[in-house]
Amino acid sequence: MTKLENTICTVLEQLRHELADETWESRRRYFNQLLHCADLLGISEPCSELYDAYIADDNGSPERKSMHLRCVRLIDKAAGTKAKNEHGILFNAPPMPDETEIEMFFDNQDYPISSDVGIDYIIVKAEIEMRHLCLTTSTVGQYKHSWVDIRRYFLDFGTTWYDEKLLQKYIQGINDLRDMGSMKTWKWKINRKAAHVLIEVANTGSFNWKHISRGTTFSSSELESVRLKYLHSLEQRNLRKSTISLHDYVLRNTLRFAGVGSPDDFASLSPESIQLIIFKFSNICNSRSMATILPILRSQLGYFHDKGLASKDLSGIVMSAFVQRSTVAAYISATDQERLIMQLDKETKRNKAIILLAMKLGLRDCDICNLTFKDIDWRKDKIKLNQEKTGEPLILPLLPDVGNALTDYILNERPERYDRYPFVFLRRQAPYNKLSSIYPICSKYLDRHGITPVNGNAKGAHVFRYTMVHRLLSAKVPHQVITDTLGHTSKESDKPYISMESSMLSMCALDLSVIGSVFWNGGV
């Protein structure tokens, strides 16, 4: 009797006590097929070659392939061959440690982890620490799949011990796969997040949901030093963090598009490479974004020359993008606005409150997302906040329908948090953090009811802001009142809004009588 036959007999004997007679007989037939496949290949013992051939012999039947996989796993486990499937995954991965064992192990553990701790221990500990987020079963399943990938990555490197440097190498690897288009964005996001969860748990023993930077550092330490010096120069100019982040985004992509991998590569920058950079930016940014990016690119090229990195100052060849506003600001007509208000009761309580804040008070997207409980003065029926965009205070009346919608959401729908979380509007799925944008809510609401704004196709929160201004202008409300309502600090900021007053704009239009006339020396 061959080794393969002995292994199959052992497996069948174990299954006889676990399966019904008919099921056991079915398994025996599948194992006979495996023996037949081995005879054709001239193989007498369990091995990867036999497994691959047997799995491939499925006759196009998903059920047959599934049973072949099941039989292979049983034989691989009994024979201890530690074979892998076509994706490089072990048919029988080592089992994860028990949670009780993990909790006892980490009871007296110091952080960050300094001694040898298995990657399996960190994975199970991470799953335990994430339970307070109340994630759905499917989301937890995605993290588990990602942790299996990370575990396999460690095994491929011949280690089962946690190593942050190796985990950082894994993150860099999936970043490269994403950049090359070999990994889908959603897969990259969840794998990257799962890796950062392990790092945080290994360093602190717990996990708190937060934004993770997109791995902005360069692999070259010299190039990273250039980047940090550039960012420091921006900080010296007291620029906002969001502005510095935008400059950083342009810098990283500029160097990536130009193929700059070290400071020496700056010498190879040429008009052709600048043209290529602009072309690649235009493929991922719209015209308005390009109008913001190109001046930053021009300033960075000047910085490279001033610091002696580039021999030529190439900033002069970057021309600013011109974006012409072809129409006045888009707004929702009075009839469509009434339709939207009538449909609000069919929305969730959160979405109803958000849309009313945007429609009735004209609050910006960022100010609605950052609205806190202390911003609402229930006794005086006012909303008092510091605007995210300008940093200036703004006081608005808490209208009855807006206040009622807020109350209804807070008392009857807002997810419970026990940490005195200050923000009013939360995600509907765990983790219950504040919203990052209300654009999806507004755009879906307009699409669902077939609303197309006048003068354009805008769908974000700003179209409601413009609509409120149009309503005030139509009611002959003084411009200063509108300025105060919008929270503007500059008259220049009012121009796009005031331009909506079409009847007054028409009074400023020039007639065509001067066309064809000749003027000289102040006379005709």
C-alpha distance (Angstrom), angle and dihedral (degrees) to the residues before:
residue distance angle dihedral
M1 . . .
T2 3.82 . .
K3 3.80 125.0 .
L4 3.80 89.9 -107.7
E5 3.81 91.8 52.9
N6 3.80 91.0 48.4
T7 3.81 91.1 50.7
I8 3.81 92.2 49.5
C9 3.80 91.3 49.5
T10 3.81 90.4 51.3
V11 3.80 92.0 50.3
L12 3.80 93.2 47.0
E13 3.79 91.0 49.9
Q14 3.81 90.0 53.8
L15 3.80 92.3 47.3
R16 3.81 93.6 50.0
H17 3.83 89.9 75.2
E18 3.82 94.0 44.8
L19 3.82 104.4 43.9
A20 3.78 136.9 57.1
D21 3.80 115.4 -105.2
E22 3.81 95.1 -104.8
T23 3.81 92.5 47.7
W24 3.81 91.4 47.2
E25 3.80 90.6 50.9
S26 3.81 89.5 51.6
R27 3.82 90.5 52.6
R28 3.83 90.1 49.7
R29 3.80 90.5 55.2
Y30 3.79 91.5 51.4
F31 3.81 90.4 50.1
N32 3.83 89.0 51.0
Q33 3.81 87.1 55.8
L34 3.80 88.1 52.8
L35 3.83 89.9 52.7
H36 3.80 90.3 49.5
C37 3.81 90.1 51.4
A38 3.83 89.8 50.1
D39 3.83 91.2 51.3
L40 3.81 90.9 52.7
L41 3.82 90.4 51.5
G42 3.80 94.3 41.6
I43 3.81 91.8 -121.0
S44 3.80 121.2 145.6
E45 3.81 103.0 178.2
P46 3.81 137.3 45.7
C47 3.81 113.2 -82.9
S48 3.83 142.4 145.6
E49 3.81 93.2 -100.3
L50 3.80 90.9 58.5
Y51 3.80 92.8 44.9
D52 3.82 93.6 51.7
A53 3.81 93.0 48.4
Y54 3.80 92.9 47.2
I55 3.82 93.6 49.0
A56 3.81 90.9 47.7
D57 3.83 90.3 53.2
D58 3.83 93.3 79.9
N59 3.84 99.9 122.3
G60 3.81 87.8 -133.5
S61 3.80 91.9 -64.8
P62 3.84 116.3 133.8
E63 3.82 90.1 -159.7
R64 3.82 92.3 52.3
K65 3.81 91.1 47.7
S66 3.81 90.7 49.7
M67 3.82 91.4 52.8
H68 3.81 91.6 46.7
L69 3.81 89.4 52.8
R70 3.80 90.3 49.8
C71 3.81 92.2 51.0
V72 3.81 91.6 47.5
R73 3.80 91.2 52.4
L74 3.82 90.8 52.1
I75 3.82 93.4 48.7
D76 3.83 92.7 43.4
K77 3.81 91.1 51.7
A78 3.83 94.1 46.7
A79 3.81 93.6 45.1
G80 3.82 95.1 40.9
T81 3.81 92.5 -134.3
K82 3.84 93.8 144.6
A83 3.78 91.2 -148.6
K84 3.80 125.3 175.7
N85 3.79 132.2 -138.2
E86 3.80 126.7 -123.6
H87 3.83 90.2 -78.9
G88 3.80 93.3 53.9
I89 3.81 93.6 -105.8
L90 3.78 119.5 138.2
F91 3.80 113.5 -111.5
N92 3.80 87.4 -138.9
A93 3.80 111.8 27.9
P94 3.82 115.3 -167.0
P95 3.82 110.6 -91.4
M96 3.78 119.4 -101.8
P97 3.83 118.4 -109.6
D98 3.81 118.8 -96.2
E99 3.83 116.1 -94.9
T100 3.80 92.0 -125.6
E101 3.79 89.5 55.0
I102 3.82 90.0 48.8
E103 3.82 94.4 50.3
M104 3.81 91.4 49.4
F105 3.80 91.2 47.5
F106 3.81 94.4 51.9
D107 3.82 95.7 42.0
N108 3.80 93.9 95.3
Q109 3.79 98.7 21.0
D110 3.81 119.9 131.5
Y111 3.80 121.4 -137.0
P112 2.91 138.1 -97.6
I113 3.79 91.9 40.7
S114 3.78 108.1 -107.5
S115 3.81 104.4 163.5
D116 3.81 127.6 63.8
V117 3.81 108.8 -70.2
G118 3.79 122.9 170.7
I119 3.80 118.2 -112.3
D120 3.82 86.8 -128.8
Y121 3.81 89.8 60.0
I122 3.82 91.6 52.4
I123 3.82 91.3 48.1
V124 3.81 94.2 52.2
K125 3.82 90.5 43.3
A126 3.83 89.5 51.9
E127 3.80 92.0 52.0
I128 3.82 90.4 51.4
E129 3.82 92.4 48.2
M130 3.81 93.0 50.3
R131 3.79 95.4 56.3
H132 3.81 92.9 89.5
L133 3.82 87.2 68.0
C134 3.83 90.0 67.8
L135 3.81 92.1 -138.4
T136 3.79 119.2 -175.8
T137 3.80 119.6 -101.1
S138 3.81 91.2 -109.8
T139 3.82 92.2 52.4
V140 3.80 92.1 48.9
G141 3.80 87.4 49.0
Q142 3.82 90.5 55.3
Y143 3.81 90.6 52.6
K144 3.80 90.1 49.4
H145 3.80 90.9 52.7
S146 3.81 89.5 50.7
W147 3.79 92.1 48.5
V148 3.81 89.0 51.4
D149 3.83 87.6 55.4
I150 3.81 90.5 50.3
R151 3.79 92.0 46.4
R152 3.81 90.3 51.4
Y153 3.82 89.7 48.4
F154 3.81 89.6 56.5
L155 3.81 91.8 46.6
D156 3.82 90.4 51.0
F157 3.81 87.2 56.5
G158 3.78 88.6 52.9
T159 3.80 97.8 -111.2
T160 3.80 138.1 106.1
W161 3.83 94.8 -174.0
Y162 3.79 122.9 102.3
D163 3.80 112.9 -106.6
E164 3.81 120.5 174.4
K165 3.81 92.5 -158.7
L166 3.80 90.3 55.6
L167 3.80 90.1 47.3
Q168 3.81 90.2 51.5
K169 3.79 87.6 51.1
Y170 3.80 88.4 53.2
I171 3.83 90.1 52.3
Q172 3.79 91.1 50.1
G173 3.79 89.0 49.4
I174 3.81 94.6 54.7
N175 3.82 89.6 44.2
D176 3.81 88.3 57.6
L177 3.80 91.4 47.0
R178 3.81 90.3 52.3
D179 3.82 92.3 48.2
M180 3.81 90.4 51.4
G181 3.81 91.1 48.4
S182 3.83 92.0 -116.1
M183 3.80 93.7 118.7
K184 3.79 125.9 50.0
T185 3.80 115.4 -118.6
W186 3.82 94.9 -120.0
K187 3.81 90.9 51.3
W188 3.79 91.4 47.6
K189 3.81 91.5 50.0
I190 3.80 96.0 51.6
N191 3.84 93.9 42.7
R192 3.79 91.4 48.2
K193 3.80 91.9 47.9
A194 3.81 91.5 47.3
A195 3.82 90.4 52.9
H196 3.81 92.5 50.1
V197 3.81 89.9 49.1
L198 3.82 89.1 57.6
I199 3.81 91.3 48.2
E200 3.81 92.8 51.2
V201 3.81 93.5 46.0
A202 3.82 90.7 49.0
N203 3.82 90.8 49.7
T204 3.81 100.5 41.1
G205 3.81 108.6 13.2
S206 3.83 90.8 -122.1
F207 3.79 141.9 60.1
N208 3.80 131.4 -128.5
W209 3.79 120.3 -174.8
K210 3.79 111.9 -113.9
H211 3.77 143.2 142.5
I212 3.79 114.6 -76.1
S213 3.77 119.0 -148.9
R214 3.79 115.4 -120.8
G215 3.78 95.1 -112.1
T216 3.79 94.4 -89.1
T217 3.80 97.9 175.8
F218 3.81 121.5 104.3
S219 3.78 120.2 -121.9
S220 3.82 89.1 -131.3
S221 3.82 110.1 77.7
E222 3.82 90.6 -153.4
L223 3.80 92.1 53.0
E224 3.79 90.3 45.4
S225 3.81 88.4 53.9
V226 3.84 89.4 55.1
R227 3.80 89.8 50.3
L228 3.80 94.0 49.7
K229 3.81 92.4 48.7
Y230 3.80 89.9 50.9
L231 3.81 92.0 50.1
H232 3.79 90.1 47.7
S233 3.82 89.7 54.5
L234 3.81 88.4 54.7
E235 3.80 91.5 49.8
Q236 3.81 89.0 52.9
R237 3.82 87.2 60.4
N238 3.83 89.7 56.7
L239 3.79 93.1 -121.1
R240 3.80 119.0 169.1
K241 3.80 117.6 -95.8
S242 3.79 90.7 -115.9
T243 3.82 90.4 54.2
I244 3.80 91.9 48.6
S245 3.80 89.2 48.9
L246 3.82 89.8 53.4
H247 3.83 91.3 50.2
D248 3.80 88.5 49.4
Y249 3.81 90.4 51.6
V250 3.81 91.6 51.7
L251 3.82 92.0 45.9
R252 3.81 94.8 50.8
N253 3.79 93.4 46.9
T254 3.81 93.1 43.5
L255 3.80 91.7 55.8
R256 3.81 91.6 42.9
F257 3.80 93.3 49.6
A258 3.83 91.3 47.0
G259 3.82 92.9 47.6
V260 3.81 93.1 -119.8
G261 3.81 106.8 163.7
S262 3.81 99.9 159.7
P263 3.84 138.4 14.9
D264 3.82 89.4 -96.8
D265 3.81 89.9 64.3
F266 3.83 91.4 66.3
A267 3.80 87.4 79.2
S268 3.81 89.3 65.3
L269 3.81 93.6 60.4
S270 3.79 109.9 120.4
P271 3.82 139.2 164.7
E272 3.82 87.7 -94.1
S273 3.81 92.5 54.2
I274 3.82 90.8 47.5
Q275 3.80 88.7 51.8
L276 3.83 88.8 51.2
I277 3.83 90.9 49.9
I278 3.82 91.6 52.2
F279 3.80 90.8 46.5
K280 3.82 92.4 52.3
F281 3.80 91.9 47.2
S282 3.81 89.6 51.4
N283 3.82 89.3 56.2
I284 3.81 92.5 60.0
C285 3.83 101.9 30.4
N286 3.80 133.2 59.0
S287 3.80 123.7 -127.1
R288 3.81 94.7 -91.6
S289 3.80 91.8 50.4
M290 3.80 89.7 49.8
A291 3.80 88.9 55.1
T292 3.83 86.7 60.8
I293 3.81 98.2 39.3
L294 3.80 100.2 48.7
P295 3.84 96.5 60.9
I296 3.82 88.4 50.0
L297 3.81 90.5 49.5
R298 3.80 90.1 49.9
S299 3.83 92.1 51.2
Q300 3.83 91.2 48.1
L301 3.80 92.3 52.4
G302 3.80 88.2 52.3
Y303 3.82 89.5 49.4
F304 3.82 91.3 52.3
H305 3.81 90.0 54.5
D306 3.81 95.2 43.8
K307 3.82 91.1 52.6
G308 3.80 92.5 49.0
L309 3.80 94.3 -112.8
A310 3.81 94.8 117.1
S311 3.81 121.4 39.6
K312 3.82 93.2 -146.7
D313 3.78 130.9 47.5
L314 3.80 101.4 -124.6
S315 3.80 95.6 172.4
G316 3.80 92.3 99.9
I317 3.79 94.1 66.8
V318 3.81 93.1 60.6
M319 3.79 108.8 91.7
S320 3.78 120.5 -162.6
A321 3.77 117.0 -108.2
F322 3.78 114.8 -112.7
V323 3.77 115.6 -141.3
Q324 3.77 115.1 -174.8
R325 3.77 120.0 -161.1
S326 3.78 101.5 -135.2
T327 3.80 96.0 -168.4
V328 3.75 140.2 19.8
A329 3.80 118.7 -88.6
A330 3.80 117.9 -60.8
Y331 3.79 119.1 -112.6
I332 3.79 139.4 169.8
S333 3.79 116.5 -102.9
A334 3.81 120.0 -117.6
T335 3.83 91.5 -111.0
D336 3.80 93.3 51.3
Q337 3.79 91.1 45.1
E338 3.80 90.4 56.2
R339 3.80 89.3 50.0
L340 3.79 90.6 52.2
I341 3.80 93.2 49.2
M342 3.80 91.2 50.3
Q343 3.82 90.4 53.9
L344 3.82 96.0 48.9
D345 3.81 94.3 93.6
K346 3.80 88.7 64.6
E347 3.82 90.6 59.5
T348 3.78 127.0 84.5
K349 3.79 114.1 -87.4
R350 3.80 90.8 -110.8
N351 3.81 94.7 51.7
K352 3.79 91.7 45.5
A353 3.81 92.0 54.4
I354 3.82 92.1 45.8
I355 3.81 94.6 50.0
L356 3.81 91.9 47.4
L357 3.81 91.0 51.6
A358 3.79 90.0 51.4
M359 3.80 95.5 41.5
K360 3.81 102.2 39.8
L361 3.83 101.6 31.2
G362 3.81 101.2 25.7
L363 3.80 94.3 -132.1
R364 3.78 117.5 173.6
D365 3.80 121.6 -111.1
C366 3.83 92.8 -109.3
D367 3.81 93.3 48.4
I368 3.81 92.6 52.3
C369 3.82 91.4 48.8
N370 3.81 91.0 48.5
L371 3.82 96.0 44.2
T372 3.81 109.6 132.1
F373 3.78 132.9 -166.4
K374 3.80 92.0 -109.3
D375 3.83 89.0 57.7
I376 3.82 89.9 66.2
D377 3.81 115.9 78.1
W378 3.80 101.3 -164.9
R379 3.81 94.4 179.2
K380 3.80 95.2 55.2
D381 3.82 95.7 31.5
K382 3.79 93.9 -123.6
I383 3.79 138.6 127.0
K384 3.80 112.7 -141.4
L385 3.78 117.9 -175.5
N386 3.78 143.5 148.0
Q387 3.78 109.4 -116.6
E388 3.78 114.6 -116.9
K389 3.80 93.5 -144.2
T390 3.81 100.5 47.6
G391 3.79 103.9 16.2
E392 3.82 88.1 -131.1
P393 3.83 122.2 132.0
L394 3.80 119.1 -106.5
I395 3.81 128.3 -167.1
L396 3.81 120.3 -165.7
P397 3.80 132.5 171.3
L398 3.81 116.0 -101.6
L399 3.79 98.5 -127.9
P400 3.84 115.9 -146.7
D401 3.81 96.4 -114.0
V402 3.82 91.5 45.8
G403 3.80 92.2 47.6
N404 3.80 92.3 47.7
A405 3.81 91.7 50.0
L406 3.81 91.3 49.5
T407 3.81 91.6 48.7
D408 3.79 92.1 48.4
Y409 3.80 91.9 51.3
I410 3.81 96.0 45.0
L411 3.80 94.9 47.7
N412 3.79 101.8 36.1
E413 3.80 111.6 24.7
R414 3.81 113.8 16.9
P415 3.84 110.5 110.3
E416 3.79 114.0 -109.9
R417 3.78 119.2 -105.3
Y418 3.78 123.1 177.1
D419 3.81 99.7 -160.8
R420 3.84 99.3 78.0
Y421 3.81 90.4 -105.6
P422 3.82 103.7 -166.3
F423 3.81 102.2 -150.1
V424 3.79 119.4 95.2
F425 3.80 102.9 -152.9
L426 3.81 116.3 58.8
R427 3.77 137.0 179.0
R428 3.79 114.4 -91.4
Q429 3.80 91.6 -132.9
A430 3.77 129.3 56.4
P431 2.94 130.1 -57.8
Y432 3.80 88.4 55.9
N433 3.80 98.3 -147.8
K434 3.79 128.4 144.3
L435 3.78 120.7 -75.2
S436 3.79 117.7 -94.8
S437 3.83 94.4 -155.1
I438 3.80 139.3 -2.1
Y439 3.81 93.6 -152.5
P440 3.85 93.5 103.3
I441 3.81 90.3 51.4
C442 3.82 94.3 49.9
S443 3.80 97.0 41.4
K444 3.81 94.1 48.3
Y445 3.80 90.6 47.6
L446 3.81 92.0 53.6
D447 3.81 92.8 44.2
R448 3.79 93.0 48.0
H449 3.80 91.3 57.7
G450 3.80 96.6 38.0
I451 3.82 95.3 -116.3
T452 3.81 117.2 164.7
P453 3.83 114.4 -173.8
V454 3.79 121.0 -126.9
N455 3.84 113.3 -102.7
G456 3.79 95.8 14.2
N457 3.78 150.3 0.4
A458 3.83 102.1 -93.6
K459 3.79 113.4 148.6
G460 3.80 107.1 175.7
A461 3.79 131.7 96.7
H462 3.80 91.0 -82.9
V463 3.79 92.6 69.4
F464 3.81 87.5 63.6
R465 3.81 89.3 49.5
Y466 3.80 90.5 53.0
T467 3.81 89.6 45.7
M468 3.80 91.3 55.6
V469 3.82 90.4 50.5
H470 3.81 91.2 49.1
R471 3.80 89.3 52.1
L472 3.83 91.5 50.5
L473 3.81 92.5 46.8
S474 3.79 90.8 50.5
A475 3.82 88.7 52.4
K476 3.86 89.8 53.5
V477 3.81 92.4 -117.5
P478 3.84 109.7 172.0
H479 3.79 114.7 -97.9
Q480 3.80 93.3 -122.9
V481 3.80 90.1 58.5
I482 3.80 89.7 51.1
T483 3.81 90.8 48.6
D484 3.81 90.8 51.6
T485 3.80 91.6 46.8
L486 3.80 91.6 52.4
G487 3.81 91.1 47.2
H488 3.81 93.4 -126.3
T489 3.79 119.8 162.8
S490 3.82 96.8 -171.2
K491 3.79 130.9 56.0
E492 3.81 87.7 -140.2
S493 3.81 88.7 66.5
D494 3.81 89.6 60.1
K495 3.81 95.7 60.1
P496 3.83 99.1 87.1
Y497 3.80 89.3 47.9
I498 3.79 98.3 43.8
S499 3.83 89.0 49.3
M500 3.81 86.7 70.8
E501 3.79 89.1 73.5
S502 3.78 90.9 92.8
S503 3.80 97.2 172.5
M504 3.81 92.1 59.7
L505 3.82 92.4 42.0
S506 3.80 89.6 57.2
M507 3.81 88.9 57.6
C508 3.82 89.0 59.5
A509 3.80 95.5 52.4
L510 3.81 116.9 113.4
D511 3.78 119.5 -125.7
L512 3.81 123.0 -126.2
S513 3.82 97.9 -115.5
V514 3.82 95.0 106.3
I515 3.81 94.2 57.2
G516 3.83 109.9 112.6
S517 3.83 95.1 15.1
V518 3.82 120.6 121.6
F519 3.81 121.4 -137.4
W520 3.81 127.6 -166.5
N521 3.76 135.9 161.2
G522 3.77 90.4 2.1
G523 3.81 93.4 -59.9
V524 3.78 140.2 84.1
